């Protein structure tokens, strides 16, 4: 069994929990065979590069970084687990966290790299924050030679150190800023939420200023957002000049990684590994990455509107032919046969 077979089985199996046992049944192999894939898998960032040209061609892409939590509430023996806040539910849980980097053109999204966050009381002197892990991911992806237009992060990565890291390397970024950020603007010190020139009128959705923060000048942008809880204004920080609405569009590309986490957990088994070993459950997650990339190729080839449509297309292949033929057909589409 190989990475293509494991990943296609993640797409085509109709079982609720897509662990190695379900994968074995779908691929019609023994469980020891599917488990062996995860023990011996050596999947690197470079293995995802062929998908970049297949999905994006010569389009400009943004790099989006975010973290996701896998809840293992009753599994205290799983390596790397600790008590943490699950941002999707805003509650404390026992589990493990991964920091994921992916590429997007605004329509498609390719997850290409992952780092495992482990709590400080476990790592001690080797502990790295999520921002430091994000920086490792940025450096890894820069080594791949992929041309990246912008780097996009949410408010968890808003810190002087992380912003300095990006700016020193002349990487154009858009990061969500805290509303209480204190800036020096027109000779006065004020918080972003109290800045009169960032107040949006009823017919305005974005506005920007140039202000000093931590001894340097930055672009700060107010953006109106509408959601299930009504309207709110968020603030962004950037180190390059463009129109206010373009900053908002760039930051909106972050939604694609949120969609990846949601679909990965609901439909591709992102959270379903039963292994106690970090190496094995991280390899399972990398297989989810690979499956998601194959699905993006299916989306593009068949001009589908959503990743869910691509999953249904892959499952339709399985109904028409054997599993091995399905693997061959999907692998050929992705150029990884």
ZADREN-601007 format. One record per residue (C-alpha): residue in one letter; x, y, z. Coordinates in nm, 4 decimals. Layout:
ZADREN-601007
SITE resn        u        v        w
SITE    A        X        Y        Z
...
***
This chain:
ZADREN-601007
SITE resn        u        v        w
SITE    X   0.0000   0.0000   0.0000
SITE    X   0.1301   0.3492  -0.0842
SITE    X   0.0442   0.7140  -0.0172
SITE    X  -0.1874   0.7366  -0.3194
SITE    X  -0.3903   0.4330  -0.2101
SITE    X  -0.4176   0.5494   0.1502
SITE    X  -0.5203   0.9005   0.0445
SITE    X  -0.7775   0.7848  -0.2092
SITE    X  -0.9269   0.5518   0.0526
SITE    X  -0.9716   0.8574   0.2787
SITE    X  -1.1839   1.0139   0.0047
SITE    X  -1.3886   0.7122  -0.0985
SITE    X  -1.4664   0.5336   0.2270
SITE    X  -1.8134   0.6035   0.3608
SITE    X  -1.7245   0.5022   0.7161
SITE    X  -1.7644   0.7707   0.9792
SITE    X  -1.4245   0.7202   1.1445
SITE    X  -1.1579   0.7168   0.8761
SITE    X  -0.8811   0.5489   1.0750
SITE    X  -0.6355   0.2840   0.9518
SITE    X  -0.8942   0.0091   1.0103
SITE    X  -1.1479   0.1818   0.7844
SITE    X  -0.8771   0.2480   0.5267
SITE    X  -0.7833  -0.1206   0.5254
SITE    X  -1.1440  -0.2238   0.4624
SITE    X  -1.1829   0.0316   0.1832
SITE    X  -0.8582  -0.0727   0.0115
SITE    X  -0.9253  -0.4427   0.0777
SITE    X  -0.5960  -0.4979   0.2579
SITE    X  -0.5103  -0.6093   0.6100
SITE    X  -0.5033  -0.3561   0.8916
SITE    X  -0.1342  -0.4280   0.9469
SITE    X  -0.0730  -0.3225   0.5853
SITE    X  -0.2501   0.0136   0.6244
SITE    X  -0.0804   0.0724   0.9598
SITE    X   0.2596  -0.0037   0.8080
SITE    X   0.2098   0.2814   0.5597
SITE    X   0.1898   0.5316   0.8453
SITE    X   0.4907   0.3830   1.0235
SITE    X   0.7167   0.3986   0.7171
SITE    X   0.5772   0.7025   0.5340
SITE    X   0.8333   0.9660   0.4388
SITE    X   0.6359   1.2533   0.2885
SITE    X   0.8198   1.5860   0.2561
SITE    X   0.7185   1.9376   0.1519
SITE    X   0.8733   1.8731  -0.1928
SITE    X   0.6214   1.5963  -0.2576
SITE    X   0.3477   1.8604  -0.2722
SITE    X   0.5239   2.0870  -0.5238
SITE    X   0.3814   1.9085  -0.8360
SITE    X   0.0320   1.9971  -0.7144
SITE    X   0.1217   2.3686  -0.7166
SITE    X   0.1678   2.3859  -1.0929
SITE    X  -0.1208   2.1416  -1.1545
SITE    X  -0.3688   2.3528  -0.9565
SITE    X  -0.2407   2.7105  -0.9837
SITE    X  -0.0397   2.7136  -1.3064
SITE    X   0.1268   3.0560  -1.3197
SITE    X  -0.1243   3.2296  -1.0926
SITE    X  -0.0068   3.4322  -0.7951
SITE    X  -0.0642   3.2574  -0.4633
SITE    X  -0.0808   3.3592  -0.0987
SITE    X   0.0662   3.1587   0.1869
SITE    X  -0.1807   3.1124   0.4722
SITE    X  -0.0804   2.9760   0.8139
SITE    X  -0.3124   2.8684   1.0942
SITE    X  -0.3289   2.6090   1.3690
SITE    X  -0.5809   2.3347   1.4304
SITE    X  -0.6633   2.1302   1.7387
SITE    X  -0.7481   1.7606   1.7464
SITE    X  -0.9429   1.6761   2.0585
SITE    X  -0.8428   1.3552   2.2405
SITE    X  -1.0425   1.4215   2.5527
SITE    X  -1.0032   1.0761   2.7098
SITE    X  -0.6672   0.9749   2.5621
SITE    X  -0.4071   1.1062   2.8048
SITE    X  -0.1469   0.8551   2.6814
SITE    X  -0.1340   1.0004   2.3290
SITE    X   0.2077   1.1594   2.2696
SITE    X   0.2092   1.5380   2.2600
SITE    X  -0.1370   1.5900   2.4114
SITE    X  -0.2120   1.8524   2.6740
SITE    X  -0.4934   2.0798   2.7874
SITE    X  -0.5560   2.3572   2.5349
SITE    X  -0.8254   2.5807   2.3922
SITE    X  -0.9997   2.4489   2.0835
SITE    X  -1.0501   2.7686   1.8818
SITE    X  -1.3346   2.6132   1.6819
SITE    X  -1.5454   2.5626   1.9966
SITE    X  -1.3766   2.8178   2.2290
SITE    X  -1.3558   2.5502   2.5004
SITE    X  -1.0748   2.3719   2.6844
SITE    X  -0.9994   2.0205   2.5689
SITE    X  -0.7286   1.7583   2.5925
SITE    X  -0.5649   1.7055   2.2565
SITE    X  -0.2821   1.7948   2.0233
SITE    X  -0.2247   2.0936   1.7982
SITE    X  -0.0681   2.1297   1.4555
SITE    X   0.0361   2.4443   1.2712
SITE    X  -0.0440   2.4175   0.9002
SITE    X   0.0791   2.6190   0.6022
SITE    X  -0.1009   2.6171   0.2700
SITE    X  -0.1154   2.7976  -0.0631
SITE    X  -0.4244   2.9587  -0.2143
SITE    X  -0.5235   3.1649  -0.5164
SITE    X  -0.8536   3.2570  -0.3539
SITE    X  -1.0416   2.9599  -0.5014
SITE    X  -0.8242   2.6530  -0.4455
SITE    X  -0.6172   2.5616  -0.1403
SITE    X  -0.3210   2.3248  -0.1086
SITE    X  -0.1980   2.2260   0.2403
SITE    X   0.1751   2.1716   0.1974
SITE    X   0.3509   2.1714   0.5354
SITE    X   0.2828   2.1001   0.9028
SITE    X   0.4557   2.1466   1.2387
SITE    X   0.3509   1.9835   1.5647
SITE    X   0.3004   2.2192   1.8596
SITE    X   0.3775   2.0599   2.1968
SITE    X   0.3221   2.2278   2.5346
SITE    X   0.6106   2.3898   2.7195
SITE    X   0.5926   2.1581   3.0218
SITE    X   0.6616   1.8672   2.7849
SITE    X   0.9220   2.0287   2.5568
SITE    X   1.0932   2.2384   2.8283
SITE    X   1.4012   2.4041   2.6722
SITE    X   1.3075   2.2965   2.3188
SITE    X   0.9642   2.4622   2.3357
SITE    X   0.8510   2.6715   2.0381
SITE    X   0.5456   2.8972   2.0233
SITE    X   0.2927   2.8676   1.7417
SITE    X   0.4419   3.1859   1.5892
SITE    X   0.7917   3.0327   1.5945
SITE    X   0.6578   2.7165   1.4325
SITE    X   0.4888   2.9343   1.1695
SITE    X   0.8265   3.0941   1.0995
SITE    X   0.9793   2.7493   1.0509
SITE    X   0.7066   2.6710   0.7995
SITE    X   0.7680   2.9970   0.6114
SITE    X   1.1401   2.9188   0.5826
SITE    X   1.0680   2.5638   0.4672
SITE    X   0.8345   2.6829   0.1938
SITE    X   1.0741   2.9553   0.0812
SITE    X   1.3278   2.6778   0.0199
SITE    X   1.0869   2.5171  -0.2283
SITE    X   1.1247   2.8156  -0.4624
SITE    X   0.7490   2.8794  -0.4903
SITE    X   0.6663   3.2414  -0.5754
SITE    X   0.4415   3.3725  -0.2999
SITE    X   0.2605   3.7037  -0.3292
SITE    X   0.1469   3.7599   0.0302
SITE    X   0.1701   3.5949   0.3730
SITE    X  -0.1552   3.5873   0.5675
SITE    X  -0.2035   3.5221   0.9409
SITE    X  -0.4823   3.5662   1.1938
SITE    X  -0.4590   3.7535   1.5232
SITE    X  -0.2839   3.4696   1.7106
SITE    X   0.0299   3.5510   1.5112
SITE    X   0.0190   3.9250   1.5776
SITE    X   0.3403   3.9930   1.7685
SITE    X   0.6415   4.2209   1.7325
SITE    X   0.8779   3.9261   1.6874
SITE    X   0.6759   3.7565   1.4149
SITE    X   0.6142   4.0800   1.2243
SITE    X   0.9861   4.1661   1.2439
SITE    X   1.0707   3.8175   1.1119
SITE    X   0.8546   3.8723   0.8033
SITE    X   0.9481   4.2349   0.7449
SITE    X   1.3240   4.1738   0.7733
SITE    X   1.2917   3.9200   0.4910
SITE    X   1.0897   4.1672   0.2815
SITE    X   0.7893   3.9352   0.2764
SITE    X   0.4603   4.1172   0.2137
SITE    X   0.2162   4.0263   0.4895
SITE    X  -0.1372   4.0938   0.6096
SITE    X  -0.2062   4.0063   0.9746
SITE    X  -0.5100   4.0665   1.1907
SITE    X  -0.4192   4.3263   1.4570
SITE    X  -0.5631   4.3691   1.8041
SITE    X  -0.8277   4.6380   1.8372
SITE    X  -0.6440   4.7662   2.1458
SITE    X  -0.3140   4.8140   1.9585
SITE    X  -0.1676   5.1502   2.0582
SITE    X  -0.0201   5.3474   1.7660
SITE    X   0.1287   5.6921   1.7147
SITE    X  -0.0816   5.8733   1.4552
SITE    X  -0.0571   6.2440   1.3641
SITE    X   0.1494   6.3050   1.6758
SITE    X  -0.1037   6.1427   1.9122
SITE    X  -0.0987   5.8039   2.0825
SITE    X  -0.4267   5.6154   2.0448
SITE    X  -0.5767   5.2690   2.0115
SITE    X  -0.6856   5.1523   1.6670
SITE    X  -1.0484   5.1265   1.7767
SITE    X  -1.0407   5.4909   1.8885
SITE    X  -0.8714   5.6313   1.5781
SITE    X  -1.1155   5.8752   1.4095
SITE    X  -0.9625   5.8151   1.0651
SITE    X  -1.0401   5.4446   1.0933
SITE    X  -1.4069   5.4967   1.1786
SITE    X  -1.6211   5.3566   0.8966
SITE    X  -1.9256   5.5416   0.7683
SITE    X  -2.2373   5.3498   0.6698
SITE    X  -2.1250   5.3420   0.3055
SITE    X  -1.7634   5.2410   0.3810
SITE    X  -1.6306   4.8872   0.4228
SITE    X  -1.2569   4.9590   0.4484
SITE    X  -1.0255   5.2439   0.5452
SITE    X  -0.6498   5.2673   0.5988
SITE    X  -0.3948   5.4885   0.7716
SITE    X  -0.0174   5.4928   0.8080
SITE    X   0.0843   5.4966   1.1734
SITE    X   0.3847   5.4215   1.3930
SITE    X   0.3947   5.1042   1.6012
SITE    X   0.6997   4.9712   1.7823
SITE    X   0.9187   5.2377   1.6255
SITE    X   0.8232   5.1690   1.2616
SITE    X   0.5592   5.2892   1.0183
SITE    X   0.2933   5.0406   0.9088
SITE    X  -0.0336   5.0365   0.7177
SITE    X  -0.3344   4.9768   0.9433
SITE    X  -0.6678   4.8913   0.7842
SITE    X  -1.0184   4.8894   0.9319
SITE    X  -1.2457   4.6329   0.7635
SITE    X  -1.6177   4.5876   0.8182
SITE    X  -1.7290   4.2276   0.8629
SITE    X  -2.0802   4.0799   0.8638
SITE    X  -2.1489   3.7474   1.0341
SITE    X  -2.4082   3.5474   1.2229
SITE    X  -2.3556   3.7755   1.5248
SITE    X  -2.4023   4.0938   1.3227
SITE    X  -2.1523   4.3483   1.1956
SITE    X  -1.8124   4.4158   1.3475
SITE    X  -1.4927   4.5958   1.2518
SITE    X  -1.1577   4.4161   1.2455
SITE    X  -0.8142   4.5722   1.2015
SITE    X  -0.5279   4.4551   0.9835
SITE    X  -0.1593   4.5433   0.9709
SITE    X   0.0464   4.5306   0.6497
SITE    X   0.3921   4.6341   0.5308
SITE    X   0.3080   4.7241   0.1708
SITE    X   0.0902   4.9792  -0.0061
SITE    X  -0.2249   4.8909  -0.1974
SITE    X  -0.5946   4.9804  -0.2009
SITE    X  -0.7922   4.9230   0.1186
SITE    X  -1.0231   4.6681  -0.0432
SITE    X  -0.7230   4.4666  -0.1667
SITE    X  -0.5971   4.4214   0.1906
SITE    X  -0.9411   4.2882   0.2807
SITE    X  -0.9411   4.0505  -0.0165
SITE    X  -0.5973   3.9197   0.0736
SITE    X  -0.7000   3.8570   0.4333
SITE    X  -1.0195   3.6877   0.3136
SITE    X  -0.8046   3.4227   0.1437
SITE    X  -0.7449   3.2913   0.4970
SITE    X  -1.0952   3.1436   0.4864
SITE    X  -0.9603   2.8648   0.2628
SITE    X  -0.7504   2.7158   0.5433
SITE    X  -1.0511   2.7296   0.7753
SITE    X  -1.2457   2.5367   0.5111
SITE    X  -0.9622   2.2839   0.4910
SITE    X  -0.9724   2.2184   0.8658
SITE    X  -1.3508   2.1839   0.8598
SITE    X  -1.3632   1.9476   0.5612
SITE    X  -1.0567   1.7584   0.6804
SITE    X  -1.2194   1.6844   1.0150
SITE    X  -1.5695   1.6160   0.8847
SITE    X  -1.4976   1.4229   0.5656
SITE    X  -1.1328   1.3133   0.5378
SITE    X  -1.0392   1.1752   0.8788
SITE    X  -0.8115   1.4573   0.9969
SITE    X  -0.9016   1.3821   1.3599
SITE    X  -0.9575   1.0064   1.3321
SITE    X  -0.6161   0.8500   1.3889
SITE    X  -0.6249   0.6193   1.6918
SITE    X  -0.2487   0.5958   1.7292
SITE    X  -0.0738   0.6922   2.0521
SITE    X   0.2460   0.7776   1.8609
SITE    X   0.2940   1.1315   1.7332
SITE    X   0.4825   1.0180   1.4231
SITE    X   0.1941   0.7955   1.3145
SITE    X  -0.0909   1.0414   1.3689
SITE    X   0.1112   1.3173   1.2003
SITE    X   0.1675   1.0888   0.9003
SITE    X  -0.2078   1.0251   0.8934
SITE    X  -0.2589   1.4027   0.8782
SITE    X  -0.0075   1.4269   0.5915
SITE    X  -0.2148   1.1682   0.4050
SITE    X  -0.5162   1.3952   0.4583
SITE    X  -0.3047   1.6752   0.3051
SITE    X  -0.2306   1.4561   0.0049
SITE    X  -0.5968   1.3585  -0.0318
SITE    X  -0.7038   1.7237  -0.0148
SITE    X  -0.4508   1.8164  -0.2856
SITE    X  -0.5810   1.5382  -0.5114
SITE    X  -0.9334   1.6666  -0.4530
SITE    X  -0.8258   2.0169  -0.5552
SITE    X  -0.7011   1.8707  -0.8841
SITE    X  -1.0368   1.6948  -0.9313
SITE    X  -1.2144   2.0243  -0.8579
SITE    X  -1.0133   2.2012  -1.1264
SITE    X  -1.0239   1.9250  -1.3909
SITE    X  -1.4003   1.8808  -1.3678
SITE    X  -1.4773   2.2491  -1.2946
SITE    X  -1.6527   2.1676  -0.9680
SITE    X  -1.7741   2.4335  -0.7259
SITE    X  -1.6676   2.2825  -0.3945
SITE    X  -1.4424   2.0302  -0.2255
SITE    X  -1.7539   1.8348  -0.1254
SITE    X  -1.8408   1.7985  -0.4957
SITE    X  -1.4888   1.6646  -0.5547
SITE    X  -1.5309   1.4069  -0.2772
SITE    X  -1.8588   1.2921  -0.4335
SITE    X  -1.6830   1.2699  -0.7716
SITE    X  -1.4105   1.0475  -0.6234
SITE    X  -1.6748   0.8271  -0.4606
SITE    X  -1.8552   0.8034  -0.7967
SITE    X  -1.5317   0.6749  -0.9549
SITE    X  -1.5261   0.3994  -0.6919
SITE    X  -1.8813   0.2932  -0.7797
SITE    X  -1.7884   0.2633  -1.1470
SITE    X  -1.4723   0.0561  -1.1077
SITE    X  -1.2509  -0.1261  -0.8587
SITE    X  -1.0545   0.0490  -0.5862
SITE    X  -0.7211  -0.0029  -0.7644
SITE    X  -0.8653   0.1390  -1.0875
SITE    X  -1.0007   0.4372  -0.8905
SITE    X  -0.6538   0.4989  -0.7464
SITE    X  -0.4979   0.4872  -1.0931
SITE    X  -0.7588   0.7246  -1.2386
SITE    X  -0.7235   0.9837  -0.9569
SITE    X  -0.3437   0.9540  -0.9473
SITE    X  -0.3251   1.0212  -1.3218
SITE    X  -0.5360   1.3342  -1.2760
SITE    X  -0.2948   1.4547  -1.0097
SITE    X   0.0130   1.3647  -1.2116
SITE    X   0.1376   1.1304  -0.9380
SITE    X   0.0700   0.7878  -1.0844
***
